[in-house]
Amino acid sequence: MSSKYEKHTRSAEGAPLVSIITVVFNGEKHLEQTIQSVLCQSYQNIEYIVVDGGSSDGTVDIIERYADQIAYWVSEPDDGVYDAMNKGIRQANGKYVGLINSDDWYEKDAVETVVSTFEANDSDVIYGDKRIIREDGSSRIYRPKSAALDSDFDLNYVHPTIFVSKNIYEKRQYSSKYDVSADLEFLLALAAGGAKMVHVGSVIANMRTEGLSGTSRGRRRGRREGFYIRRMYLGRWAATKGFTKALVLAAAVRLMGPRIRRLLAQMHLRP
C-alpha cells in the first residue's frame, strides 16, 4: 500500500506541541468521526499522525481526503495494534502524546484540558473519564478508580483518555508480547517506576465497544493477559482478585443482560 509523509501542524505561538496518533485497520465505518474530532479540537498546536495496517476497505480514501491536515500517515502491514502505536510514537515530535483509536473520538476541548493539566502539575501521565457507547446506542461514563499499585488499578480501561509525556515514550513503549493488554503492562510499569499520574475529572474521550477488546473473544484474552500482568506487578493475590471479579461480572452480564448492565453502571463497575 501507499505511504505518505508531509509535515502539517496547527501551530499556536508559545503552546506546547501535542502529537495525536490514530491506529486503524479496515476502519472506514468510524474513522472520519475520529479524524474530525482531532482536527476540530479547541487546542491549536497539534501534530496528527495516522498509522493504517494496510486496510482493504475505504480507510485509505478517507485518510487521503484529510491528508493536507495530517502530519504523517502510512498504510502498510504491521504486527498488531501495539506495533502500530509504537510506529506512530516514533514519528511523534510533540511534548505530549495521545492515542485515539479509529472507533473512538475526543471531546472538543480534550487536548486543551489535558495540556493545561500537564502544565499545572508537571506530570508524566494525564488521564480522564471516558464515555462508553454500546452497540444499542446506550452510554455511560466510566471514571477510573485508582492509579496506585493495588488491585483496583484500572487506568487501562480509560486508554483513549490517556496522554503521556514524550520523554516517557523515549524510554519505554508498548510490549509486543500482548495482544490486547500491553497498555495495562505499560501503565503498571510506569506506576511501579514512580511516574506522576494526574486525573482530569471530566470526559476526555468517547469509546465504542466494537473494538477488539470490546468483543467476547477480546475480553477473554484480556482477562488472561491481565492476570499474568497483574501478578507480575501486583502479586498473585491482587491478580486473582481482579481475575475473579472480571469472571463474575462477565457471567452476570451474560445471564441478566441489560438489567445488570444498568446496575453495574450505577455502581461504576465495568461489565
Backbone bond lengths (Angstrom), bond angles and torsions (degrees), N, CA, C in turn:
res aa  C-N    CA-C-N  psi(-1)  N-CA   C-N-CA  omega(-1)  CA-C   N-CA-C  phi
1 M - - - 1.466 - - 1.523 110.53 -
2 S 1.315 113.99 168.38 1.461 119.24 -177.09 1.514 110.89 -78.28
3 S 1.295 114.87 157.63 1.457 120.34 170.38 1.513 108.15 -136.48
4 K 1.301 115.51 158.52 1.455 118.84 -174.13 1.514 108.61 -149.92
5 Y 1.315 116.24 140.49 1.457 119.65 178.24 1.518 109.05 -132.76
6 E 1.295 116.56 117.91 1.457 122.06 175.32 1.517 108.02 -141.55
7 K 1.307 117.02 147.42 1.457 120.00 177.92 1.519 110.01 -100.87
8 H 1.316 115.38 106.09 1.458 122.12 174.64 1.516 106.95 -130.74
9 T 1.298 118.27 113.44 1.462 121.35 175.95 1.512 108.93 -127.16
10 R 1.316 115.20 150.31 1.470 121.16 174.76 1.522 106.15 -92.49
11 S 1.301 117.32 115.60 1.462 119.92 -172.16 1.521 111.90 -105.10
12 A 1.321 113.18 150.40 1.461 121.24 173.40 1.523 106.66 -142.36
13 E 1.300 116.01 122.49 1.461 121.30 -172.37 1.522 111.32 -56.95
14 G 1.341 115.35 127.49 1.457 121.13 176.48 1.510 115.22 83.41
15 A 1.332 118.48 -10.02 1.461 121.29 -178.68 1.526 109.76 -90.14
16 P 1.341 118.40 136.46 1.468 119.68 179.33 1.523 111.72 -63.52
17 L 1.320 115.53 143.45 1.453 120.70 177.75 1.531 109.73 -73.56
18 V 1.318 116.15 134.47 1.461 122.67 176.72 1.525 108.40 -116.72
19 S 1.316 116.81 127.75 1.456 122.18 176.19 1.522 109.08 -96.76
20 I 1.325 116.61 127.74 1.469 122.79 175.08 1.523 107.75 -113.66
21 I 1.329 116.56 130.98 1.461 122.19 -177.22 1.521 109.34 -119.66
22 T 1.337 115.84 129.97 1.458 122.11 171.51 1.511 108.89 -116.29
23 V 1.345 116.62 125.55 1.463 120.71 172.26 1.526 107.80 -105.47
24 V 1.336 115.72 142.52 1.463 119.68 -172.33 1.524 109.91 -151.31
25 F 1.334 115.19 147.87 1.461 121.29 169.48 1.522 107.79 -147.47
26 N 1.327 115.53 117.96 1.466 121.46 -176.45 1.532 111.18 48.58
27 G 1.321 114.65 53.90 1.463 120.47 -174.47 1.517 114.15 -111.62
28 E 1.333 117.48 31.33 1.464 119.52 -175.18 1.524 113.09 -61.54
29 K 1.325 118.26 -23.48 1.464 121.09 -174.88 1.519 112.33 -62.44
30 H 1.350 116.95 -41.47 1.463 119.82 -173.68 1.532 114.38 -124.69
31 L 1.336 117.60 -4.98 1.465 120.03 -171.90 1.520 112.61 -57.47
32 E 1.323 118.04 -41.06 1.465 119.91 -176.15 1.526 111.37 -60.72
33 Q 1.322 117.85 -39.05 1.462 120.37 177.40 1.528 110.92 -63.37
34 T 1.328 116.09 -39.97 1.467 120.39 177.38 1.525 110.51 -61.16
35 I 1.336 116.31 -49.88 1.467 120.84 -179.45 1.525 110.94 -58.87
36 Q 1.307 116.87 -47.34 1.464 120.31 -178.34 1.531 111.55 -62.97
37 S 1.331 117.02 -33.73 1.467 119.10 179.66 1.524 111.81 -67.25
38 V 1.333 116.49 -26.70 1.470 120.48 175.87 1.525 110.14 -80.50
39 L 1.317 116.84 -46.01 1.463 120.58 -175.94 1.519 112.86 -69.59
40 C 1.334 117.43 -22.94 1.471 121.08 -178.37 1.523 112.92 -97.72
41 Q 1.323 117.93 15.56 1.459 120.43 179.19 1.534 111.49 -62.90
42 S 1.318 115.66 145.80 1.466 120.45 175.97 1.524 110.87 -67.40
43 Y 1.327 117.97 -26.61 1.463 122.82 176.83 1.521 109.08 -79.09
44 Q 1.318 117.23 139.17 1.461 120.90 -169.90 1.527 115.56 -98.12
45 N 1.314 119.30 -33.01 1.466 120.03 -170.63 1.535 110.75 -89.48
46 I 1.323 115.26 78.77 1.465 122.59 -174.29 1.521 110.52 -123.08
47 E 1.323 115.34 135.68 1.459 123.81 171.46 1.530 106.03 -109.73
48 Y 1.330 117.07 118.35 1.461 120.86 -175.35 1.526 110.63 -105.89
49 I 1.338 115.51 129.56 1.459 123.32 -176.24 1.527 108.60 -125.02
50 V 1.329 117.24 132.26 1.461 121.66 178.77 1.523 108.69 -124.62
51 V 1.327 116.29 126.63 1.461 122.30 179.55 1.523 108.29 -118.39
52 D 1.321 115.80 111.90 1.461 122.22 -179.86 1.521 109.68 -104.30
53 G 1.339 116.28 139.68 1.461 120.42 -175.58 1.516 115.06 -87.07
54 G 1.338 117.70 23.90 1.455 120.90 -179.76 1.512 111.33 88.73
55 S 1.321 116.70 48.72 1.467 122.21 -175.00 1.523 112.01 -62.89
56 S 1.342 115.03 149.25 1.461 121.17 178.18 1.522 112.24 -110.18
57 D 1.340 117.56 1.83 1.469 120.71 176.69 1.528 109.11 -98.34
58 G 1.307 117.95 -146.33 1.458 120.62 -177.94 1.518 114.80 -92.23
59 T 1.329 117.17 16.28 1.466 120.91 -176.59 1.525 112.36 -58.78
60 V 1.328 117.25 -47.89 1.473 120.35 -176.76 1.526 110.82 -64.81
61 D 1.316 117.75 -35.99 1.467 120.60 176.95 1.526 110.81 -60.24
62 I 1.321 116.22 -40.61 1.468 120.41 178.65 1.525 109.99 -65.22
63 I 1.325 117.02 -45.99 1.469 120.82 179.23 1.527 110.44 -58.73
64 E 1.326 116.25 -43.57 1.467 119.90 -177.50 1.526 111.82 -63.66
65 R 1.334 117.29 -31.24 1.471 119.82 178.46 1.526 111.48 -64.10
66 Y 1.320 116.89 -26.58 1.467 120.99 -178.24 1.524 112.26 -110.32
67 A 1.334 117.11 14.80 1.463 120.87 -172.11 1.524 112.89 -59.56
68 D 1.335 117.30 -31.35 1.463 119.12 -178.57 1.521 112.46 -73.26
69 Q 1.338 117.14 -7.30 1.466 120.61 178.30 1.526 112.09 -115.51
70 I 1.324 116.53 6.48 1.463 122.65 -179.48 1.523 108.40 -109.22
71 A 1.326 117.04 130.62 1.463 121.03 -177.65 1.526 111.65 -70.59
72 Y 1.332 115.83 -40.68 1.463 120.35 -178.09 1.525 108.27 -152.20
73 W 1.336 116.37 136.59 1.459 118.66 170.38 1.512 109.90 -145.04
74 V 1.312 114.61 152.73 1.450 121.15 -179.77 1.520 108.39 -145.83
75 S 1.330 116.77 146.88 1.457 121.98 174.21 1.521 107.83 -131.03
76 E 1.322 115.81 107.82 1.462 122.04 -177.41 1.524 108.77 -162.52
77 P 1.311 118.74 156.63 1.465 120.48 178.92 1.529 111.41 -60.42
78 D 1.324 115.40 148.71 1.461 120.24 176.72 1.522 108.77 -137.08
79 D 1.310 116.21 -179.30 1.465 121.96 -178.51 1.526 111.85 -102.22
80 G 1.323 116.51 31.86 1.460 119.47 178.19 1.506 112.14 115.62
81 V 1.338 115.08 175.34 1.457 120.92 -171.67 1.521 112.23 -63.45
82 Y 1.331 118.25 -37.18 1.470 119.35 -176.88 1.528 111.51 -76.13
83 D 1.328 117.56 -31.64 1.461 120.01 172.07 1.524 109.60 -62.76
84 A 1.338 116.81 -41.84 1.467 120.69 178.36 1.532 110.88 -63.74
85 M 1.332 116.84 -42.16 1.464 119.61 177.21 1.521 110.98 -60.13
86 N 1.315 116.90 -44.79 1.465 120.04 -179.78 1.527 111.47 -63.53
87 K 1.335 117.55 -36.10 1.467 120.26 174.62 1.522 110.79 -58.18
88 G 1.329 115.77 -46.72 1.457 120.01 179.98 1.514 112.29 -64.32
89 I 1.327 116.38 -41.39 1.472 120.74 -179.84 1.526 110.72 -61.43
90 R 1.320 116.57 -38.91 1.474 119.21 180.00 1.524 112.01 -65.99
91 Q 1.314 118.08 -24.01 1.465 121.71 177.63 1.529 112.58 -86.59
92 A 1.321 117.36 -14.83 1.466 121.15 -171.30 1.525 111.89 -72.84
93 N 1.323 114.96 136.99 1.468 122.14 178.14 1.523 112.48 -112.70
94 G 1.323 117.54 -2.83 1.450 120.98 -175.01 1.519 113.89 -73.79
95 K 1.313 114.94 160.93 1.463 121.29 174.86 1.521 110.26 -71.55
96 Y 1.343 115.62 -32.82 1.463 122.54 178.34 1.526 108.41 -126.99
97 V 1.343 115.20 149.77 1.467 120.20 -175.52 1.528 109.93 -130.74
98 G 1.341 115.97 130.83 1.455 121.71 174.70 1.513 110.04 -120.16
99 L 1.342 116.35 150.97 1.461 122.95 179.23 1.517 109.15 -122.07
100 I 1.324 116.93 121.08 1.464 121.13 178.91 1.532 108.16 -129.45
101 N 1.321 116.42 117.48 1.456 120.75 -176.24 1.521 111.74 -78.01
102 S 1.334 115.62 169.04 1.457 120.26 -169.67 1.523 114.29 -78.23
103 D 1.329 118.80 -1.53 1.467 121.96 171.60 1.524 111.83 -97.25
104 D 1.337 117.01 -4.38 1.463 121.99 -169.67 1.526 111.03 -119.53
105 W 1.325 116.38 168.18 1.461 119.79 177.14 1.523 110.33 -153.68
106 Y 1.341 114.72 153.59 1.459 122.16 -178.09 1.530 111.85 -86.82
107 E 1.315 114.72 153.04 1.457 120.66 162.71 1.528 108.13 -68.12
108 K 1.332 117.31 154.06 1.471 121.18 -172.00 1.527 113.01 -61.11
109 D 1.323 117.84 -34.28 1.471 121.10 -177.25 1.527 112.30 -102.16
110 A 1.332 117.65 17.69 1.466 121.19 -174.17 1.528 112.19 -58.76
111 V 1.312 117.51 -52.22 1.464 120.77 -174.80 1.527 110.39 -67.53
112 E 1.316 116.73 -40.57 1.466 119.99 177.46 1.525 111.16 -59.33
113 T 1.329 116.80 -43.47 1.460 121.43 178.70 1.522 111.19 -63.59
114 V 1.311 116.45 -43.69 1.461 121.04 -178.68 1.524 111.54 -65.38
115 V 1.314 117.58 -45.43 1.468 120.50 -178.34 1.527 110.91 -63.22
116 S 1.322 117.05 -43.79 1.468 119.12 -179.97 1.533 110.81 -63.08
117 T 1.324 116.95 -33.70 1.464 120.47 177.73 1.517 111.21 -71.72
118 F 1.325 117.29 -41.88 1.468 120.72 174.64 1.523 110.81 -56.61
119 E 1.313 116.01 -50.29 1.460 120.41 -173.81 1.525 112.14 -67.51
120 A 1.326 116.76 -29.27 1.463 120.58 -179.24 1.518 112.89 -81.91
121 N 1.335 117.56 -21.50 1.466 120.26 -171.11 1.519 114.77 -119.70
122 D 1.327 118.73 -4.32 1.464 121.36 -177.70 1.528 110.15 49.63
123 S 1.348 116.29 54.04 1.456 122.21 -172.49 1.522 111.49 -96.60
124 D 1.333 114.64 164.67 1.456 121.64 172.14 1.522 111.37 -94.60
125 V 1.336 116.01 -34.91 1.464 122.59 -176.72 1.519 109.17 -138.65
126 I 1.327 116.36 135.05 1.466 122.23 171.63 1.524 107.34 -117.47
127 Y 1.322 116.80 135.96 1.464 120.66 177.22 1.523 109.16 -140.35
128 G 1.327 115.42 155.45 1.459 119.74 -176.93 1.510 112.56 -136.10
129 D 1.317 115.79 -162.59 1.457 122.37 177.03 1.521 109.00 -89.51
130 K 1.337 115.74 156.58 1.466 119.33 176.14 1.525 109.43 -127.75
131 R 1.311 114.33 150.84 1.459 120.59 172.71 1.527 107.86 -100.10
132 I 1.329 116.46 123.06 1.462 122.07 179.94 1.525 108.44 -92.44
133 I 1.328 116.01 125.26 1.466 122.33 178.96 1.530 108.12 -107.97
134 R 1.327 116.99 116.09 1.462 120.87 179.78 1.526 110.30 -86.51
135 E 1.324 115.35 166.39 1.461 120.58 -176.51 1.525 112.26 -65.02
136 D 1.333 117.63 -24.83 1.473 120.09 178.58 1.525 112.56 -84.11
137 G 1.355 116.91 2.73 1.453 121.54 178.48 1.512 114.85 92.37
138 S 1.325 117.66 -11.65 1.465 120.40 177.70 1.529 109.52 -73.07
139 S 1.311 116.72 161.36 1.464 120.07 -177.29 1.521 110.34 -148.72
140 R 1.308 114.49 162.55 1.464 121.10 172.05 1.522 108.11 -154.38
141 I 1.308 116.59 162.21 1.456 121.59 179.92 1.529 109.10 -101.57
142 Y 1.319 115.00 130.14 1.463 120.95 176.97 1.521 108.92 -104.44
143 R 1.332 115.48 122.48 1.462 121.98 177.47 1.525 108.53 -109.58
144 P 1.319 118.14 119.65 1.469 120.04 -177.62 1.525 111.65 -62.42
145 K 1.321 114.76 145.88 1.464 119.99 -176.34 1.522 113.29 -88.47
146 S 1.349 116.60 -42.23 1.457 117.87 -169.02 1.521 112.01 -153.53
147 A 1.337 115.01 138.16 1.459 121.58 169.88 1.520 110.25 -108.22
148 A 1.342 115.90 7.51 1.460 121.24 179.29 1.524 110.09 -83.94
149 L 1.325 116.43 160.16 1.459 121.06 179.45 1.525 109.79 -78.98
150 D 1.321 115.73 77.05 1.458 120.97 176.55 1.528 108.99 -146.30
151 S 1.329 116.24 -179.89 1.462 120.43 -172.71 1.521 112.81 -68.27
152 D 1.343 118.43 -13.77 1.464 121.18 178.60 1.525 113.68 -89.94
153 F 1.325 117.60 0.94 1.467 120.84 -179.05 1.522 109.44 -55.25
154 D 1.339 116.73 123.26 1.468 119.64 -175.49 1.519 113.26 -144.71
155 L 1.331 117.90 25.78 1.458 119.70 -179.34 1.527 112.10 -62.98
156 N 1.339 116.92 -27.95 1.462 119.06 179.27 1.523 112.18 -63.25
157 Y 1.341 118.00 -22.10 1.461 120.97 179.05 1.527 112.03 -73.87
158 V 1.330 117.45 -14.76 1.468 120.63 -179.72 1.535 110.23 -117.39
159 H 1.335 117.16 32.73 1.469 119.54 -172.82 1.520 114.51 -58.11
160 P 1.371 121.83 -29.33 1.471 117.56 177.62 1.532 113.07 -67.98
161 T 1.328 117.21 -15.68 1.467 120.49 -178.54 1.525 112.26 -92.67
162 I 1.309 117.56 -5.73 1.462 121.05 -170.54 1.527 111.64 -87.07
163 F 1.319 115.37 132.65 1.457 123.24 173.06 1.530 107.24 -122.46
164 V 1.326 115.61 138.57 1.462 121.59 -174.25 1.523 109.24 -125.64
165 S 1.326 116.16 139.23 1.459 120.61 175.03 1.530 109.54 -61.77
166 K 1.322 117.25 135.12 1.473 120.49 -176.14 1.523 111.40 -59.53
167 N 1.324 118.47 -31.52 1.461 118.02 -179.29 1.527 112.36 -66.42
168 I 1.335 117.51 -21.68 1.464 120.61 172.59 1.522 109.75 -70.02
169 Y 1.331 116.29 -46.78 1.465 120.48 -179.68 1.528 112.01 -65.32
170 E 1.312 117.92 -25.13 1.458 119.83 177.40 1.529 111.65 -69.29
171 K 1.337 115.99 -20.45 1.467 120.99 179.12 1.526 112.57 -98.18
172 R 1.348 116.09 -29.94 1.462 119.47 -173.46 1.519 109.87 -152.21
173 Q 1.343 116.65 136.68 1.457 120.94 174.88 1.530 109.28 -125.20
174 Y 1.342 117.58 -161.18 1.459 121.02 -172.93 1.526 111.07 -89.14
175 S 1.326 115.56 136.17 1.452 121.60 -177.79 1.529 110.73 -72.14
176 S 1.329 116.39 141.58 1.461 121.36 176.36 1.529 112.12 -85.95
177 K 1.325 117.91 1.90 1.468 121.61 -178.40 1.523 112.11 -73.68
178 Y 1.346 116.95 -22.30 1.466 120.37 -172.10 1.521 110.75 -115.99
179 D 1.328 115.02 142.33 1.462 120.15 -179.12 1.523 112.77 -83.69
180 V 1.345 117.98 -39.75 1.461 120.75 -175.03 1.525 113.54 -131.16
181 S 1.345 118.80 -1.95 1.468 120.36 -172.82 1.521 114.11 -124.93
182 A 1.330 118.01 17.60 1.465 119.43 179.20 1.520 111.36 -65.04
183 D 1.340 117.42 -27.04 1.466 118.91 176.78 1.521 110.78 -67.09
184 L 1.346 118.28 -37.54 1.460 121.13 175.26 1.522 110.74 -61.69
185 E 1.320 117.30 -45.92 1.468 120.80 -179.93 1.525 111.01 -63.04
186 F 1.334 116.48 -42.34 1.467 121.35 179.35 1.530 110.89 -60.94
187 L 1.327 116.69 -47.28 1.463 120.77 -176.29 1.526 112.23 -70.51
188 L 1.337 117.21 -38.82 1.461 119.33 176.29 1.524 111.25 -65.11
189 A 1.330 116.87 -37.16 1.467 119.97 176.48 1.520 111.04 -62.57
190 L 1.343 116.67 -40.97 1.468 119.71 177.21 1.518 110.92 -64.21
191 A 1.328 116.88 -44.95 1.467 120.38 179.44 1.522 110.89 -61.34
192 A 1.336 116.42 -42.46 1.465 120.36 179.20 1.523 111.43 -64.47
193 G 1.328 116.38 -29.48 1.461 120.86 179.59 1.514 114.15 -86.31
194 G 1.335 117.40 2.59 1.465 120.91 175.92 1.515 114.85 86.08
195 A 1.322 118.53 19.25 1.468 120.56 178.46 1.524 110.45 -61.81
196 K 1.321 116.31 143.57 1.465 121.24 178.59 1.521 108.86 -86.89
197 M 1.343 115.46 116.71 1.458 121.63 -177.65 1.521 109.00 -117.48
198 V 1.327 116.75 128.14 1.467 121.67 -175.17 1.526 109.36 -122.12
199 H 1.316 115.54 134.74 1.466 122.24 -178.62 1.522 110.71 -93.68
200 V 1.337 115.79 134.01 1.457 122.64 170.78 1.531 107.08 -98.37
201 G 1.305 117.19 123.09 1.457 120.61 -173.85 1.507 114.14 -84.40
202 S 1.314 117.37 47.96 1.462 121.27 177.55 1.518 108.53 -150.14
203 V 1.334 116.30 163.85 1.460 120.80 179.85 1.530 109.32 -71.97
204 I 1.324 115.30 124.77 1.457 122.14 178.80 1.523 110.72 -101.45
205 A 1.341 116.81 -39.11 1.460 120.58 -174.57 1.523 111.28 -141.70
206 N 1.322 113.96 157.81 1.463 122.70 176.08 1.522 107.82 -113.22
207 M 1.326 116.51 134.24 1.457 121.01 -173.15 1.525 110.90 -129.17
208 R 1.323 116.25 125.14 1.461 120.58 174.32 1.530 110.27 -81.41
209 T 1.323 116.07 154.89 1.466 120.22 179.39 1.518 111.84 -91.89
210 E 1.338 117.57 15.79 1.457 120.97 -175.82 1.516 113.74 -89.05
211 G 1.336 118.07 -9.04 1.460 120.53 -177.84 1.511 112.18 -73.62
212 L 1.348 116.49 -178.29 1.459 122.11 -176.02 1.510 112.08 -56.55
213 S 1.349 117.85 -48.67 1.458 119.98 -176.52 1.516 111.82 -72.13
214 G 1.356 117.71 -12.26 1.457 120.77 178.83 1.514 113.74 -89.89
215 T 1.350 118.62 -8.56 1.449 121.57 177.57 1.522 109.88 -83.40
216 S 1.350 116.45 162.33 1.468 120.24 178.36 1.525 110.30 -60.53
217 R 1.334 116.09 -42.62 1.463 119.93 178.65 1.523 111.01 -62.85
218 G 1.333 116.07 -43.70 1.457 119.90 179.95 1.515 112.42 -64.27
219 R 1.352 116.86 -39.01 1.463 119.76 178.73 1.521 111.53 -65.97
220 R 1.340 117.05 -40.07 1.469 119.39 177.94 1.526 110.77 -63.13
221 R 1.311 115.65 -44.12 1.467 119.49 178.85 1.528 110.49 -64.44
222 G 1.326 115.67 -39.99 1.452 119.82 179.19 1.517 112.59 -63.42
223 R 1.335 117.30 -37.92 1.473 120.00 178.04 1.519 110.87 -64.32
224 R 1.337 116.43 -42.13 1.468 119.39 179.73 1.522 111.33 -65.57
225 E 1.335 115.76 -49.58 1.463 118.80 179.78 1.517 110.87 -63.04
226 G 1.335 116.23 -41.62 1.450 120.53 -179.14 1.510 112.80 -60.54
227 F 1.346 116.64 -38.03 1.472 119.68 178.58 1.525 110.47 -59.64
228 Y 1.321 117.17 -49.31 1.462 120.19 -177.08 1.536 111.55 -66.85
229 I 1.327 116.61 -38.61 1.468 119.43 179.72 1.521 110.63 -67.78
230 R 1.333 117.21 -45.47 1.463 119.93 179.08 1.519 111.52 -64.23
231 R 1.318 117.08 -37.39 1.467 119.12 177.34 1.531 110.60 -62.61
232 M 1.331 116.38 -37.59 1.459 120.95 -179.47 1.527 111.91 -64.91
233 Y 1.351 116.84 -40.52 1.464 120.29 -174.70 1.527 113.96 -99.69
234 L 1.341 117.30 -27.83 1.464 120.57 -172.21 1.516 113.81 -115.30
235 G 1.330 117.50 -14.48 1.452 120.73 -178.14 1.526 112.05 100.58
236 R 1.330 115.93 163.68 1.467 121.18 -174.25 1.524 112.18 -63.86
237 W 1.343 118.30 -40.10 1.466 119.92 -175.75 1.521 110.87 -62.59
238 A 1.331 116.85 -48.10 1.467 120.24 -179.16 1.523 110.64 -65.10
239 A 1.332 117.13 -38.52 1.460 120.17 179.36 1.524 110.91 -65.50
240 T 1.315 116.85 -42.74 1.464 121.08 179.50 1.519 110.99 -65.34
241 K 1.325 116.09 -41.53 1.472 120.21 178.40 1.532 110.34 -60.18
242 G 1.327 117.16 -46.97 1.455 120.56 -179.38 1.517 112.18 -65.23
243 F 1.337 117.22 -40.32 1.456 121.53 -179.48 1.527 110.70 -65.79
244 T 1.337 116.40 -44.42 1.463 120.54 179.97 1.520 111.19 -63.67
245 K 1.323 116.86 -43.16 1.459 120.93 178.70 1.525 110.98 -60.24
246 A 1.342 116.73 -42.49 1.463 120.69 179.84 1.522 111.30 -64.21
247 L 1.331 117.20 -40.34 1.464 120.65 178.72 1.523 111.63 -64.70
248 V 1.345 116.30 -42.58 1.464 120.34 -179.26 1.526 110.56 -64.39
249 L 1.331 117.35 -44.53 1.460 120.64 179.54 1.529 111.36 -64.60
250 A 1.342 116.71 -40.83 1.455 119.76 179.41 1.526 110.83 -63.93
251 A 1.344 117.09 -41.45 1.463 120.72 179.02 1.527 110.70 -65.07
252 A 1.339 116.82 -40.84 1.468 120.37 179.70 1.523 111.29 -62.63
253 V 1.320 116.47 -40.88 1.464 120.34 179.59 1.524 110.57 -64.74
254 R 1.327 116.86 -41.91 1.470 119.78 179.61 1.532 111.32 -63.76
255 L 1.329 116.47 -38.88 1.463 120.21 -175.37 1.521 113.37 -79.13
256 M 1.336 116.57 -35.76 1.467 119.73 -170.61 1.519 114.30 -115.32
257 G 1.329 117.39 -11.06 1.452 121.00 172.36 1.514 115.12 60.44
258 P 1.340 118.06 -134.86 1.468 122.71 -171.97 1.521 114.02 -57.86
259 R 1.338 118.11 -34.33 1.471 119.48 -177.96 1.515 111.64 -63.82
260 I 1.341 116.43 -44.74 1.458 118.74 179.44 1.528 110.85 -70.23
261 R 1.344 117.31 -31.93 1.470 119.61 176.21 1.521 110.83 -60.12
262 R 1.328 116.54 -43.70 1.470 119.59 179.55 1.521 110.60 -63.90
263 L 1.330 116.94 -40.72 1.459 120.29 179.29 1.514 111.19 -64.74
264 L 1.347 117.07 -44.66 1.460 120.42 179.08 1.521 111.62 -62.69
265 A 1.330 116.79 -37.43 1.467 120.17 178.02 1.519 110.65 -62.89
266 Q 1.334 117.07 -40.52 1.467 120.25 178.31 1.524 111.33 -65.27
267 M 1.328 115.99 -29.72 1.477 121.41 -179.46 1.526 112.09 -90.30
268 H 1.361 116.03 -0.58 1.477 121.80 -178.18 1.523 112.09 59.47
269 L 1.346 115.77 38.56 1.448 121.10 174.68 1.517 109.34 -104.60
270 R 1.324 116.34 156.51 1.467 120.89 -177.63 1.520 109.83 -100.17
271 P 1.344 119.14 116.83 1.459 119.74 177.96 1.524 110.98 -70.82
